[in-house]
Amino acid sequence: MKIKTLIIEDEAPARRLLQEFLKEYPEVEVLEECTDGFEGAKKILELKPDLIFLDVQMPRINGFEMLELLRGEDMPLIIFTTAFDEFAIKSFEHNTCDYLLKPIGQQRFEKAVKKAIEQLKDKNNLHPDMNRMVDEALGGGKHLDRIVIRSGSNIHVVYCDDLLCLEASDDYVIIHTANDQWVKKQTLKFYEDKLDPREFVRVHRSFLVKASAIKRIEPYSKDAYIAILHNGLKAAVSKAGYSRLKGLLNF
């Protein structure tokens, strides 16, 4: 049985090297090469590969952002490829996935591929902790500066400078900008941890708001308020959220 494989890598020499090494494994069938995360995400959904070689550092969107787009989908086994990235490597070493450090050596490559072939024999145990690893790795230890969103067959990049607020809705987050709103499968707590706390405030269990986007705050009931944003959007503010806003905005 063939192992359907994708190579998602923006550097042509690295793609050629992976193809050359894979000639030693006739059971591995390379379906296609992708040069960026946009194309990679679409091909994973279309071709349903068993295995992917995924570069971490790519233009447009990086490897972790691509994986986050596919949250909730059936995922292939992943072998990451990366130039030295201390934060990414720390994430890999605490998880079940494998990685290849560039420049890729043949001995290390063979070890990773043989491990993948063995893992693929038990498809019920592929990357059980992948979502957690991706969440930890996004941002590379820094605050997020953008959010990548999949909407149907389209992929959008929303920069955090354009965010007004984020709203929890069951297992999803509604992301509000001045002129658009997007829905993403993620938790509000994730964004509370990943966005800059000097700019974004958890004002309610259902709302994370950019402080500079608030036009005014109105009382709503005892110990509850409403934040009116510059575009007219309204966000609930709890007593604790009001205290956080007071501390940040000094009013």
N, C-alpha and C positions, 0 to 999 in steps of 0.2 A: 504494500500500500504506500502510495506516494505521500510525502509530507509537503503540503501546499505552503509555499513560503513567499513572503514579500521582503524586499530590501527597501527600507525608507531611509535615505541617506543623501545629503545634498552635495557631497564631494565625489566627483567622478572617479578619482583614484581609489577611494575607499570602496566604492561600488564594484569596481573591477577586481580589487583584491578579494572581496567576499565571494564574488562569482568564481574566481580562480580556486580558492580554497574549497568551495562547495562541489567542485568537480570530483572530489574524492568521495562524495556521498551521493550515489545514484538514487537513493531513496528520497532525497530532498529535491523537490521541483520548484524552481524559482518562477513564480507566475508573472511577476512584473517588478520593475524598479520604480520607485517614487522619489522625487527630488525635494519634496517639502511636506510638512505636516498636513496641509490642506488636502493635497492629493492622496497622502497616506490614509487619512481618515476615510475618505470616500472609497478607496480601494479595499480597505478592510471590510467596510459594510457591503461592498459589491461582491468581492471574491471569497470572503470567509476563509482566510488562510488559517493554517494550523500553527504557523511559526512566523514571527517577523524579526528582522534585524532593524533596530530603531536607533537612529542617531539622536542624541539629546540636544545638541546645539544645532539648530537649523534656522534659516530665515523665515519670516512671516510668523509662524508659530513654532515653538520648540516641541520636543518629544513629549514632555509631561503635559503640556497644554493639549496636544493632540489626544493623548490618552484620556484626559478629563472630558473631552468632547464625547467620548464613547462610553461614558459611565452608563451602566445598565445594559450594555450590549454584551453578547457572547464574545469574549476576548481570546485572541490567540496567545500562545506562549511567546514571551518576549526575551530576546537577547539585546541588551542595550549596547550601543557603541558610543564612546565619548573620549574627547581629549580630557586631560586631567581637570577634574572638577570636584573639589574636595567635598562640597555639600552633596552633590549627586552620588558620589561613591559611598558616602556615609549612609545614604538612603538605601542603596543597593545592598550593602553588606548586612543590613538588618532585615532583609526580606529574602523571599525564595527565588527571585529572578537572578539571572546571570548578567554579567557585563563584560565587555571587551574594551580595554584601554588602548587608545591610539598612541603610536602606530601599532596595529594589530599583529601579534606574532602567531605563527601557525600552530605552535604547540598549545597555546592558550585557547586559540580558536577551536582546535580539535576537542579539547576538554569541554568547552561550552556546548558544542554541537552534540557530542555524545551524551552529555547530561540532558540536553533538550529531548533527544530521541527517547531516552528512558522515561522522562517525565511525560511525554506524549502518550505513553502506553497507559497512563492513568489520567484520563481527561477530567475526572471529577476533582482533581487536586491541583489544578493549574492556578498559580498566583492567588490564593485565597485572600491575601492581604494587599492586593494591588491598589485598591482604592485608597487605603490608608497611606501607602507609600507615595502615591501621586500627590495626595493632599499635602503630605509633609514636604515633598520636593518642590512643589509649585512656589515660585518666587525666589528660589535659591537662597532661602534664609533672610530675604529682604521683604519689604511690603510689596504687595502686588501693585503693578502700574497699569495692568490691563486685564480684561476678562474675555476669554474666547468662548463664543456661543454658537451652537449648531441649531439652525432653524430649517427643518426639512432637509433639502440637499445643499443648503447654503451655510457658509461659515462666516461669522461676523466677529470683528475685534472691537471691543468697547473699551476705551481708555478711561482710567479711573478719574481723570480730570473732568470727564463729561458726566460722571455719575451724580445723581441727586439723592436717591435713596434706594434701599433694597428692602423688599417686603417678603416675609415668609408666607408660603402657601402650601400646606401639607409637606410633601417631600421635595418641593421646588422653591426656588427664590425668583421673585419678579424683580427684574433690574430696571430701574427707571432712569432715563436721561431726560433732557429738556423736551425732546421731540419724539422719543420712542420708548417702548418698553419691551423687554425680552424675558423669556422664561428659561431657567436653567435648573437642571437636576443637581442640587447642592443644598447645603444647610446654611442658615443665616449665621450660625456659630462659626462656621468655616471662614466666612468673610469678616466677621468681627475679629477673628484672630489674625487674618491675613492683610486687612486694610490698615492704613496708617491711623492709629488712635488719636492723633492730633487733628485729624480731619473728619473721621467718621465715628459717630456716637450711637451706641445701642440705646435708643430712647424708649423701647418697648419690646416685649418678647417677640413681636412681629415686625419691628422696624429698626433698620440701621440707616441713619441719616447723615448726609454730609452737613456739618454745622454751618458752613458758609452758604448753603442752599436755603436756609431757613429765613423767611421774610418776617414772620412774627409767630408768637406762641399765644394761644388763647386758652382760658380755662374752659373745661368741658363738664366736669363734675367734681365732687370732692376728691382731691388727690389725683385728678386726671386732667390731661391737657391735650390740645391739638396743635401740632406744628403745621403752619401754612408755608409751603415752599414757594419759591419765586415763580414757578410755573403754574401755581394754583393747586398742586397736589397736596393732600392732607395726610398727615401721619400721626397716629396715636402716640401719646407721650405719657408714660407712667410716672408715679411719684419718684421712683429711683432714677428714671430717665431724665426727669426734670432736674434732679440734683446733679447728674453728670453734665448736663448742658450748662448749668450754672457754673460748675467748676471749670469747664472748658472755655466758656464765653465771658466769664467774669461779670455776670449781670446780677 
